[in-house]
Amino acid sequence: MVIAAAGAWGCSALLNWSQDGQPCDSQGRCLSGYTCVAGKCQPGTAGPDASVPDAGPGPGDAGCASDAGIAQDPRNCGACGHDCAGGGCAAGRCTPYALASASWAFNLGLDRGAVIWDVDDAVAVDGGIFRTAVDGSSQTALVSGRRARPLVVLDGGVYWSAPPLGIWRVDAAGGPLLPLETALSADAFGSDADFLYWSSVVAPSTTYLYQWALDGGQSATVVAIDSYPTSGIGTDDTNLYWMNALGHLLYEPKSQPLTTPHLLLTGVGAMAVTSTQLYYGTLSPADGGVWALGLPLLPDGGAGPSTLLAATDFPTSINVDALGLYWTTASAVVWLAWDGGLPTVLSGRASPNQVTSDGQALYWTEYSADGGLYRWMR
């Protein structure tokens, strides 16, 4: 395993996302119905106290080139003042660049100006979890010599499963390793404001979904049962959602644990849950794509009509923020902006795995022998 910092199923990126409190983008923008206040998206329209970002240098000002120059100037890429922060500029758009190079980069999450990511070297049964500054200026190893699959970053903590057994936590800034569970391993993680959820195969044809209080005040409790291993978990205020190895997307009301799961969708390979939408990717060659299903569900517990957002090859992970929807396929990282236009392929390198956003830049891992951690400034 080689880690160099630079200037499968079960890999779906799941989140519970709301615009409220998310960072504004680099130009101080938020989704409709929200405004940028002190760098954060807040409900409501702009008022006298809303922070309005400086538009940056304009044409003719010092430091901003002509219209021809902004097509290639990484400090003024596509617009005066739009800095690619380490990436190049081509045709007025920032280009992705490697924050770190490593074989078999797999999971990732964000914490206070850093990307938390891991290397899963199954051949050498080696790996590690790393903390890399979002600008690539520093990198430290949080965990060495251990594989981590899956991994999630929550409230300053990094939770991961270390095959063949064990679920662990380490502080995102570094520190001792704390075991949460030593007799089980996890196939997937999910979370809400109060709980960490994970799934474990406990017997042939039996998978338990566990709930564990983030404040440590409650031991792990079984809240749902499936006959198949799971590949992703998500939540909203009402329901617990998960995908299983058959491509089924199921749910169970949080208020009714250990009831018969409800089948919501089939042929699903990735999902991302927000307070108002369930975004999912379908795997069928005939209708592969990224779709949106409105939440909450219908009064009878069923799904309303889904909207096709983009036809695409087999999405393997999905993420969403105030400016757009992002997903990975076996050979591309794709961005669909909320303000219209066609999907844009950001990277055509092989085997991107997970993707996430901090509101200003996009980050993803690449699971290959010459892979690593990548960043793209919007």
Secondary structure, 3 states (H helix, E strand, C coil): CCEEECCCCCCCCCCEECCCCCECCCCCCCCCCEEEECCEEEECCCCCCCCCCCCCCCCCCCCCCCCCHHHCCCCCCCCCCCCCCCCCEECCEECCEEEEEECCEEEEEEECCEEEEEEEECCCCEEEEEEEECCCCCEEEEEECCCCCCEEEECCEEEEECCCCCEEEEECCCCCCEEEECCCCCCEEEECCCEEEEEEEEECCEEEEEEEECCCCCCCEEEEEECCCEEEEEECCCEEEEEECCCCEEEEECCCCCCCCEEEECCEEEEEEECCEEEEEECCCCCCEEEEEECCCCCCCCCCCEEEEEECCCCCEEEECCCEEEEECCCCEEEEECCCCCCEEEECCCCEEEEEECCCEEEEEECCCCCEEEEEEC
